[in-house]
Amino acid sequence: MTCEVCNLPSYDGLDDLNFFLDNCEEQVPESQRLLALDIALKSTPARWWGTLKNNIGGWQECQRLI
């Protein structure tokens, strides 16, 4: 058994979707792509929040952005 750390492609909804999909095809074996996609998309809200939370003026603006 081997342990390998890899940097999975991620998609935040802002970048070019085709670029993200091409990275998945290059970096992730076909048999594991759906799992990688599941991980990449689940972490997207946390990255979005971490990036924008200091720039949101209040609850009303947050609701609009979400």
Sequence and secondary structure as in RCSB ss.txt:
>XXXX:A:sequence
MTCEVCNLPSYDGLDDLNFFLDNCEEQVPESQRLLALDIALKSTPARWWGTLKNNIGGWQECQRLI
>XXXX:A:secstr
            SSS HHHHHHHHHHHS GGGHHHHHHHHHHTHHHHHHHHHGGG  SHHHHHHH 
